[in-house]
Amino acid sequence: ADAEAEGAARRADEHYRANRHAEALAEVDAALTRAPGTARYEALRARILAIMGRNDEALTQLNTAVQHDPLNADLYDQRAAVHSALGNEGDADFDVRAATRCRSGNIPEAPPQ
């Protein structure tokens, strides 16, 4: 990612930590405009959306992040939390297992269709 994208992501994280969620969302959107497909920025965007109560959007963002970085256990953990918040316990359990597989060096299985 370029320096401007990194700066926007850093500001987004600072706003997020200060509970300025609208500002955080605007900054992370700027980061993603500069560096589309960056899973780290997508995960930050999902965290912001989730804290704003926009869990359906957070889930969609995390699905994209997992596609871009399918071996990142933290993404599966984050997606499991969003699934749980939405009442999707089976999907949450799947993602917890996927995270464990990633951490043990194994490729996660494909999600059930």
C-alpha positions as CSV (number, residue, x, y, z in Angstrom):
1,A,0.0,0.0,0.0
2,D,1.2,3.5,-0.6
3,A,2.0,6.1,2.0
4,E,-1.2,8.0,1.5
5,A,-3.3,4.9,2.0
6,E,-1.2,4.0,5.1
7,G,-1.8,7.5,6.5
8,A,-5.5,7.3,5.9
9,A,-5.6,3.9,7.6
10,R,-3.7,5.1,10.5
11,R,-6.0,8.1,10.9
12,A,-9.0,5.7,10.6
13,D,-7.6,3.6,13.4
14,E,-7.1,6.7,15.6
15,H,-10.7,7.8,15.0
16,Y,-12.0,4.3,15.7
17,R,-10.1,4.2,19.0
18,A,-11.5,7.6,19.9
19,N,-15.1,6.5,19.1
20,R,-15.3,8.8,16.1
21,H,-16.8,6.2,13.9
22,A,-18.1,8.3,11.0
23,E,-14.6,9.9,10.6
24,A,-13.0,6.5,10.9
25,L,-15.2,5.1,8.1
26,A,-14.4,8.1,5.8
27,E,-10.6,7.6,6.4
28,V,-10.7,3.8,5.8
29,D,-12.7,4.4,2.7
30,A,-10.0,6.8,1.5
31,A,-7.4,4.1,2.2
32,L,-9.3,1.5,0.3
33,T,-9.7,3.9,-2.6
34,R,-5.9,4.3,-2.7
35,A,-5.2,0.6,-2.1
36,P,-8.2,-1.6,-3.1
37,G,-8.1,-5.2,-2.0
38,T,-5.9,-4.6,1.1
39,A,-7.3,-7.1,3.6
40,R,-6.0,-5.2,6.6
41,Y,-7.9,-2.1,5.5
42,E,-11.0,-4.2,4.8
43,A,-10.8,-5.7,8.3
44,L,-10.6,-2.3,9.8
45,R,-13.6,-1.1,7.8
46,A,-15.5,-4.2,9.0
47,R,-14.6,-3.4,12.7
48,I,-15.9,0.1,12.2
49,L,-19.1,-1.0,10.6
50,A,-19.7,-3.6,13.3
51,I,-19.2,-1.1,16.1
52,M,-21.7,1.1,14.3
53,G,-24.2,-1.8,14.4
54,R,-23.9,-2.4,10.7
55,N,-23.2,-6.1,11.0
56,D,-24.5,-7.2,7.6
57,E,-22.1,-4.7,5.9
58,A,-19.3,-5.8,8.2
59,L,-19.9,-9.4,7.2
60,T,-19.8,-8.5,3.5
61,Q,-16.5,-6.6,4.0
62,L,-15.0,-9.5,6.0
63,N,-16.0,-12.0,3.2
64,T,-14.0,-9.8,0.8
65,A,-11.1,-9.5,3.2
66,V,-11.0,-13.3,3.6
67,Q,-10.9,-13.7,-0.2
68,H,-7.9,-11.4,-0.3
69,D,-6.0,-13.0,2.6
70,P,-7.4,-16.5,3.1
71,L,-4.7,-17.6,5.5
72,N,-5.2,-14.8,8.0
73,A,-6.6,-16.3,11.2
74,D,-7.5,-13.0,12.6
75,L,-9.9,-12.3,9.8
76,Y,-11.8,-15.6,10.6
77,D,-11.9,-14.7,14.2
78,Q,-13.3,-11.3,13.4
79,R,-15.8,-12.8,11.0
80,A,-16.9,-15.4,13.6
81,A,-17.7,-12.5,16.0
82,V,-19.9,-10.8,13.4
83,H,-21.6,-14.1,12.5
84,S,-22.3,-14.6,16.2
85,A,-23.7,-11.0,16.5
86,L,-26.0,-11.9,13.6
87,G,-27.1,-15.2,15.2
88,N,-25.3,-17.3,12.6
89,E,-23.8,-19.7,15.2
90,G,-23.0,-22.4,12.7
91,D,-21.0,-20.0,10.5
92,A,-19.3,-18.6,13.6
93,D,-18.2,-22.1,14.6
94,F,-16.9,-22.7,11.1
95,D,-14.8,-19.5,11.2
96,V,-13.4,-20.4,14.7
97,R,-12.3,-23.7,13.3
98,A,-10.8,-22.0,10.2
99,A,-8.8,-19.6,12.4
100,T,-7.4,-22.6,14.3
101,R,-6.5,-24.3,11.1
102,C,-4.7,-21.2,9.9
103,R,-2.8,-20.9,13.1
104,S,-1.7,-24.5,12.9
105,G,-0.4,-23.9,9.3
106,N,-3.3,-25.7,7.6
107,I,-5.4,-24.3,4.8
108,P,-9.0,-23.7,5.9
109,E,-11.7,-25.8,4.3
110,A,-14.2,-24.2,2.0
111,P,-17.3,-22.9,3.8
112,P,-20.5,-24.9,3.4
113,Q,-22.6,-23.7,0.6
